[in-house]
Amino acid sequence: MSSRAPSIDDLSLPPALLEAPRLFTAWSRERMLIEQNESTPVSPLYHFTREEGLRGILTGQRPWFFSHLQQSDKREFEYALGVARQVLREVGQTNDFLMDNFCACVDDMIETSGLASPFEFYLLSLSSHRDHPPQWQQYGDGGRGYAIGFAPSLFQPDRDELYDEANKNLHMGRVIYGNAATAARHRLAIASAAEITSRIGNAQPELVRQAPCSHYLATMARELLASQLIWNCLTAKEQSFADERKTRGVILNVRAKFDRYRQTFNGRNYVEHEMPLKGWGAIAEILIGPHAPTGAEDRVRSLLNAEGYSSTIPVVRSAAVL
């Protein structure tokens, strides 16, 4: 699992102005590392799924990560985008021309393109809430499905650079909940990008004019969107969902780098990410949904045995009441 995100320098800018996106890229990487460390789990994370999902994961040791643009509930991302736009308007209330227009440029890009960007993001939802009735209902086939408890050892950062293979670049992001926390995190990124845009641009006013200014601002706006704002939106939800206790596995890279790995299922794009699930202790347990049919435990044990998994993996019936 890598700890750094890619960047999107626009090399057509003069070198003195390219310092702005490069400075923000460095800031963004530091923030990503902080969040990665804060999100690294110390207890199992659970993935609720249907029976076919369970079989696919155990058979291939390759969980499916689905595109952020094709999630089942797009409203959660719209919520976080709405909070971001409010923060942009607040940070943009300044007499500094470049800061004001930078925030307006980002807001306009969100209005026009939403979460689209030069990057693609693929998500796997996990939860530290072991036996959670609402998640059984929504993600676990109405309680007829299963939950795989992945050991925290599977999600430890193990390198500082991106893999060449786009589907290997997994980042962990703990979901935050509610307006205050979401706005505060957005503000960190927006204020940093706006300050760098202003500082570098105001030091080179003639270069900004020649660039021209709109090109300089758009470059910084794309950098903020791609390296921070989209990530922040993918890992934030309304307060009413706080009991889900989610962590998201996010695979990200430049769109073209996914061409070899992108697949489609029921009209939704996904990539597979290989995980050593047969390693000792990699699967903490498998929960059987409270409404799963009689004999489900035996079928799961037979599947584990057929695929060469340890016979010591607990297979437990959920105690949740739906």
C-alpha positions as CSV (number, residue, x, y, z in Angstrom):
1,M,0.0,0.0,0.0
2,S,1.4,3.4,-1.0
3,S,1.2,6.6,0.9
4,R,1.6,9.2,-1.8
5,A,-0.9,10.5,-4.3
6,P,0.0,11.6,-7.9
7,S,0.1,15.3,-8.9
8,I,-1.0,17.2,-12.0
9,D,1.6,19.8,-12.8
10,D,0.7,21.9,-15.9
11,L,4.1,22.1,-17.6
12,S,3.0,24.8,-20.0
13,L,3.2,27.4,-17.2
14,P,6.6,29.2,-16.7
15,P,8.8,27.6,-14.1
16,A,8.4,30.4,-11.6
17,L,4.6,29.8,-11.6
18,L,4.9,26.1,-11.6
19,E,6.3,26.5,-8.1
20,A,2.7,27.0,-6.9
21,P,1.3,23.6,-7.9
22,R,4.5,21.9,-6.8
23,L,4.3,23.6,-3.4
24,F,0.7,22.5,-3.0
25,T,1.6,19.0,-4.2
26,A,4.2,18.8,-1.4
27,W,1.6,20.1,1.1
28,S,-1.0,17.6,-0.1
29,R,1.4,14.7,0.2
30,E,2.1,15.6,3.8
31,R,-1.6,15.8,4.5
32,M,-2.2,12.4,2.8
33,L,0.5,10.8,4.9
34,I,-1.0,12.3,8.1
35,E,-4.5,11.0,7.2
36,Q,-3.0,7.6,6.1
37,N,-1.4,7.2,9.5
38,E,-4.6,8.3,11.3
39,S,-6.6,5.8,9.2
40,T,-4.3,2.8,9.5
41,P,-6.5,0.3,11.4
42,V,-5.6,-1.5,14.6
43,S,-8.6,-3.8,14.6
44,P,-10.5,-5.7,11.9
45,L,-12.4,-3.9,9.2
46,Y,-15.6,-5.5,7.8
47,H,-16.9,-5.6,4.3
48,F,-20.6,-6.4,4.0
49,T,-21.6,-8.1,0.7
50,R,-23.8,-10.6,-1.0
51,E,-23.0,-14.3,-1.4
52,E,-21.6,-13.8,-4.9
53,G,-19.3,-11.1,-3.6
54,L,-18.0,-13.3,-0.8
55,R,-17.3,-16.1,-3.2
56,G,-15.5,-13.8,-5.7
57,I,-13.3,-12.2,-3.0
58,L,-12.3,-15.5,-1.4
59,T,-11.8,-17.3,-4.7
60,G,-9.7,-14.6,-6.4
61,Q,-8.2,-12.8,-3.4
62,R,-9.0,-9.7,-5.4
63,P,-11.8,-7.4,-3.9
64,W,-13.5,-5.2,-6.4
65,F,-13.1,-1.4,-6.0
66,F,-15.9,0.5,-7.8
67,S,-15.6,3.9,-9.5
68,H,-16.4,6.9,-7.4
69,L,-18.5,8.2,-10.2
70,Q,-20.8,5.1,-10.1
71,Q,-21.5,4.6,-6.4
72,S,-25.0,3.4,-5.4
73,D,-25.6,6.5,-3.4
74,K,-24.2,9.6,-5.1
75,R,-25.9,11.9,-2.6
76,E,-23.2,11.4,0.0
77,F,-20.6,12.9,-2.3
78,E,-23.0,15.8,-3.2
79,Y,-23.2,16.5,0.5
80,A,-19.5,16.9,0.9
81,L,-19.2,18.9,-2.3
82,G,-21.9,21.3,-1.0
83,V,-19.8,21.8,2.2
84,A,-16.7,22.4,0.1
85,R,-18.5,25.1,-2.0
86,Q,-19.6,26.9,1.1
87,V,-16.0,26.9,2.4
88,L,-14.8,28.2,-1.0
89,R,-17.1,31.1,-0.8
90,E,-16.0,31.9,2.8
91,V,-12.2,31.7,2.0
92,G,-12.9,33.7,-1.2
93,Q,-14.3,36.6,0.8
94,T,-11.1,38.6,0.6
95,N,-9.6,41.7,-1.1
96,D,-6.8,39.5,-2.5
97,F,-7.6,39.3,-6.2
98,L,-5.8,36.0,-6.8
99,M,-7.3,34.3,-3.7
100,D,-10.8,35.5,-4.5
101,N,-10.6,34.4,-8.1
102,F,-8.9,31.1,-7.3
103,C,-11.8,30.1,-5.1
104,A,-14.3,31.2,-7.7
105,C,-12.5,29.2,-10.3
106,V,-12.6,26.0,-8.2
107,D,-16.3,26.6,-7.4
108,D,-17.0,27.0,-11.2
109,M,-15.2,23.7,-11.9
110,I,-17.3,21.9,-9.3
111,E,-20.5,23.5,-10.8
112,T,-19.5,22.3,-14.3
113,S,-17.9,18.9,-13.7
114,G,-18.7,17.8,-10.1
115,L,-16.3,15.0,-9.0
116,A,-14.9,14.5,-12.5
117,S,-11.1,15.0,-12.7
118,P,-8.0,13.8,-14.6
119,F,-7.8,11.1,-12.0
120,E,-9.9,8.1,-11.4
121,F,-10.8,6.9,-7.9
122,Y,-12.0,3.3,-7.0
123,L,-13.5,2.6,-3.6
124,L,-14.1,-0.3,-1.3
125,S,-16.2,0.4,1.8
126,L,-15.2,-1.1,5.1
127,S,-16.5,-0.7,8.6
128,S,-15.1,-1.0,12.1
129,H,-18.7,-1.7,13.3
130,R,-18.6,-5.4,13.4
131,D,-22.3,-6.5,13.4
132,H,-24.2,-3.4,12.4
133,P,-27.9,-3.9,11.5
134,P,-28.2,-0.9,9.0
135,Q,-25.2,-2.1,7.1
136,W,-26.5,-5.7,7.0
137,Q,-29.7,-4.2,5.6
138,Q,-28.2,-1.9,3.0
139,Y,-25.0,-3.7,1.9
140,G,-25.5,-7.3,3.2
141,D,-28.4,-8.4,1.0
142,G,-31.0,-7.4,3.6
143,G,-29.3,-9.6,6.2
144,R,-29.0,-12.6,3.9
145,G,-25.4,-11.8,3.0
146,Y,-22.0,-12.0,4.7
147,A,-19.4,-9.7,6.3
148,I,-15.7,-10.4,5.8
149,G,-13.5,-9.3,8.7
150,F,-10.2,-8.2,7.2
151,A,-7.2,-8.1,9.6
152,P,-5.5,-4.7,10.1
153,S,-2.2,-6.2,8.8
154,L,-3.6,-6.0,5.3
155,F,-3.8,-2.2,5.3
156,Q,-0.4,-1.1,6.7
157,P,1.5,1.4,4.6
158,D,4.5,-0.4,3.1
159,R,6.1,2.1,0.7
160,D,6.4,5.8,0.0
161,E,6.0,5.9,-3.8
162,L,3.3,4.9,-6.3
163,Y,3.4,1.5,-8.0
164,D,3.6,1.5,-11.8
165,E,0.5,-0.8,-11.7
166,A,-2.4,1.6,-11.1
167,N,-4.5,-1.0,-9.3
168,K,-1.9,-1.5,-6.6
169,N,-2.0,2.0,-5.2
170,L,-4.3,1.6,-2.2
171,H,-4.8,4.4,0.3
172,M,-6.9,4.2,3.4
173,G,-9.2,7.0,4.5
174,R,-11.3,7.0,7.6
175,V,-14.6,8.6,6.9
176,I,-15.5,11.7,8.9
177,Y,-19.0,12.7,9.7
178,G,-20.9,16.0,10.0
179,N,-20.7,19.6,8.8
180,A,-18.1,20.8,11.3
181,A,-15.5,18.1,10.7
182,T,-16.1,18.1,6.9
183,A,-15.8,21.9,6.6
184,A,-12.7,22.0,8.8
185,R,-10.9,19.5,6.6
186,H,-12.0,21.2,3.4
187,R,-10.8,24.6,4.9
188,L,-7.3,23.3,5.5
189,A,-6.8,22.3,1.9
190,I,-8.6,25.3,0.3
191,A,-6.9,27.9,2.5
192,S,-3.5,26.3,1.8
193,A,-4.0,26.2,-2.0
194,A,-5.4,29.8,-2.0
195,E,-2.5,31.1,0.0
196,I,0.1,29.5,-2.2
197,T,-1.7,30.7,-5.3
198,S,-1.7,34.2,-4.0
199,R,1.9,34.2,-2.7
200,I,3.5,32.8,-5.8
201,G,1.3,34.8,-8.2
202,N,1.7,38.2,-6.5
203,A,5.4,37.7,-6.5
204,Q,5.3,37.3,-10.3
205,P,2.5,39.6,-11.5
206,E,3.8,40.0,-15.0
207,L,4.2,36.2,-15.5
208,V,0.6,35.7,-14.2
209,R,-0.6,38.3,-16.8
210,Q,1.3,36.6,-19.6
211,A,0.2,33.0,-18.6
212,P,-2.6,34.3,-18.6
213,C,-4.1,34.6,-15.2
214,S,-7.1,32.3,-16.0
215,H,-4.6,29.5,-17.0
216,Y,-2.6,29.9,-13.8
217,L,-5.7,29.8,-11.6
218,A,-7.2,26.9,-13.5
219,T,-4.0,24.9,-13.0
220,M,-4.1,25.4,-9.3
221,A,-7.8,24.7,-9.1
222,R,-7.3,21.3,-10.9
223,E,-4.5,20.5,-8.5
224,L,-6.7,21.2,-5.5
225,L,-9.6,19.2,-6.9
226,A,-7.5,16.2,-7.9
227,S,-5.2,15.9,-4.9
228,Q,-7.4,17.0,-2.0
229,L,-11.0,18.1,-2.6
230,I,-12.2,14.9,-4.3
231,W,-10.4,12.7,-1.7
232,N,-12.1,14.8,1.1
233,C,-15.5,14.3,-0.5
234,L,-15.0,10.6,-0.9
235,T,-14.2,10.3,2.9
236,A,-17.0,12.4,4.4
237,K,-20.7,11.8,5.1
238,E,-23.5,13.4,6.9
239,Q,-23.7,13.1,10.7
240,S,-26.7,10.7,10.5
241,F,-24.4,8.0,9.1
242,A,-21.8,8.3,11.9
243,D,-22.7,4.9,13.4
244,E,-21.4,3.2,10.3
245,R,-17.8,3.9,11.4
246,K,-16.5,3.6,7.8
247,T,-13.1,3.5,6.4
248,R,-12.7,3.6,2.7
249,G,-10.0,1.9,0.7
250,V,-9.3,4.2,-2.2
251,I,-7.3,3.3,-5.3
252,L,-6.3,6.4,-7.3
253,N,-4.2,7.4,-10.3
254,V,-4.3,9.2,-13.6
255,R,-7.3,7.9,-15.7
256,A,-5.2,6.5,-18.6
257,K,-3.2,4.3,-16.2
258,F,-6.3,2.3,-15.4
259,D,-7.0,1.3,-19.0
260,R,-5.3,-2.1,-18.5
261,Y,-7.2,-2.8,-15.3
262,R,-10.6,-1.3,-15.7
263,Q,-13.5,-3.8,-16.0
264,T,-17.3,-3.4,-16.1
265,F,-20.0,-5.2,-14.1
266,N,-23.7,-4.3,-14.5
267,G,-22.7,-1.0,-16.1
268,R,-20.3,0.0,-13.3
269,N,-16.5,0.3,-13.7
270,Y,-14.3,-1.5,-11.2
271,V,-10.7,-2.6,-10.7
272,E,-9.4,-5.6,-8.8
273,H,-6.9,-5.2,-6.0
274,E,-4.9,-8.2,-5.0
275,M,-4.7,-8.9,-1.3
276,P,-2.9,-11.9,0.4
277,L,-6.1,-13.2,2.0
278,K,-4.7,-16.7,2.5
279,G,-1.9,-15.4,4.7
280,W,-2.0,-16.4,8.4
281,G,-4.5,-14.2,10.2
282,A,-5.4,-12.1,7.2
283,I,-9.1,-12.9,7.6
284,A,-10.2,-12.3,11.2
285,E,-13.6,-14.0,10.8
286,I,-16.6,-14.3,8.5
287,L,-20.0,-13.3,9.7
288,I,-23.1,-14.9,8.4
289,G,-26.0,-12.6,7.9
290,P,-28.9,-12.9,10.5
291,H,-31.3,-13.8,7.7
292,A,-28.9,-16.1,5.7
293,P,-30.5,-19.5,5.0
294,T,-29.9,-22.6,7.2
295,G,-26.6,-24.3,6.2
296,A,-24.9,-21.0,5.2
297,E,-22.1,-21.6,7.8
298,D,-21.4,-25.1,6.3
299,R,-21.3,-23.6,2.8
300,V,-18.8,-21.0,3.8
301,R,-16.6,-23.5,5.6
302,S,-16.6,-25.7,2.5
303,L,-15.7,-22.8,0.4
304,L,-12.8,-21.8,2.7
305,N,-11.5,-25.4,2.7
306,A,-11.8,-25.8,-1.1
307,E,-9.8,-22.6,-1.6
308,G,-7.1,-23.5,0.8
309,Y,-7.8,-21.1,3.6
310,S,-7.0,-21.9,7.2
311,S,-9.5,-24.1,9.0
312,T,-9.1,-21.8,12.1
313,I,-11.0,-18.8,10.5
314,P,-14.1,-18.3,12.7
315,V,-17.4,-18.5,10.8
316,V,-20.0,-16.9,13.1
317,R,-23.8,-16.2,12.7
318,S,-24.7,-12.5,13.2
319,A,-26.6,-11.6,16.4
320,A,-28.0,-8.4,14.8
321,V,-31.8,-7.9,14.9
322,L,-33.1,-6.4,11.6
